Amino acid sequence: TMVPLRAIAEEALGGEIGWDGLSKTITITLGKDQISMIINDPIAKVNGQDVELDAPPTIIDGRTLVPVRFVAESFGCEVLWDAATRTVTLIRDVLPE
């Protein structure tokens, strides 16, 4: 499931977003953890380590979309999917410092 970057990174998790328009690189920082993704690139970095994505971030109608499960789980959230209601729920016990 792809979601708007700001909805997951800032609104749901309280992280900070960085954007480099030249390289089309997204950076999300939450506490001591950081994710870097490049638009349309299936390889992301989590705290400097390469991770293969099921779906790369993309831009549709001027809105940056990212894979919700990857972002949430990278920051320690449990991700629940309710197929009946088509609802994603994020559970996080403790937010990073």
C-alpha positions in Angstrom: 0.0 0.0 0.0 1.4 3.4 -1.0 0.6 6.4 1.0 1.5 10.1 0.8 4.9 10.7 2.4 3.8 13.5 4.7 0.9 11.4 6.0 3.1 8.6 7.2 6.4 10.4 8.0 5.2 13.6 9.7 1.6 13.2 10.6 1.5 9.5 11.8 5.0 9.1 13.1 6.2 12.6 13.9 9.4 12.4 11.8 11.2 15.0 9.8 11.3 14.9 6.0 14.2 16.1 3.8 14.0 16.4 0.0 16.8 16.8 -2.5 15.2 17.8 -5.8 18.3 17.3 -7.8 18.8 13.7 -6.9 15.1 13.1 -6.1 16.1 11.7 -2.7 13.7 11.5 0.3 15.1 11.4 3.8 13.0 10.6 6.8 14.5 11.0 10.2 12.8 9.9 13.4 14.9 10.0 16.6 18.2 8.3 15.8 16.9 6.4 12.8 16.9 7.5 9.2 15.5 6.2 5.9 16.7 7.4 2.5 14.8 6.6 -0.7 15.2 7.8 -4.3 12.1 8.2 -6.5 11.6 5.1 -8.7 14.6 3.3 -7.1 13.8 -0.1 -5.5 16.7 0.1 -3.1 16.4 2.2 0.1 18.8 2.8 2.9 17.8 2.3 6.6 20.5 3.7 8.9 23.0 3.3 6.0 22.1 -0.3 5.1 20.6 -1.2 1.7 17.1 -2.6 1.8 15.2 -3.8 -1.3 11.7 -2.4 -1.6 8.6 -4.2 -2.8 7.6 -1.0 -4.5 9.8 2.1 -5.0 8.6 5.6 -4.0 6.9 7.5 -6.8 5.4 10.9 -7.6 1.8 11.0 -8.8 0.0 14.3 -9.5 2.7 16.1 -7.6 2.3 14.0 -4.5 5.2 11.7 -3.2 3.9 8.2 -2.4 5.9 5.7 -0.3 5.3 2.1 0.8 3.6 2.3 4.2 4.7 -1.1 5.5 8.4 -0.4 4.8 8.4 3.0 6.3 6.4 2.0 9.4 8.3 -1.2 10.1 11.7 0.6 9.6 10.7 2.8 12.5 9.7 -0.1 14.7 5.9 -0.1 14.1 3.7 -3.1 13.8 1.5 -2.8 10.7 -1.9 -4.4 10.6 -4.1 -4.7 7.5 -7.9 -5.2 7.6 -8.9 -6.4 4.2 -12.7 -6.0 5.0 -12.4 -2.3 5.6 -9.2 -1.7 3.6 -7.6 -0.1 6.7 -4.0 0.0 7.7 -3.3 0.4 11.4 0.1 1.3 12.8 1.1 0.3 16.3 4.1 1.6 18.1 4.7 1.1 21.8 7.4 3.7 22.3 8.5 6.6 20.0 12.3 7.0 19.6 14.1 9.7 21.5 
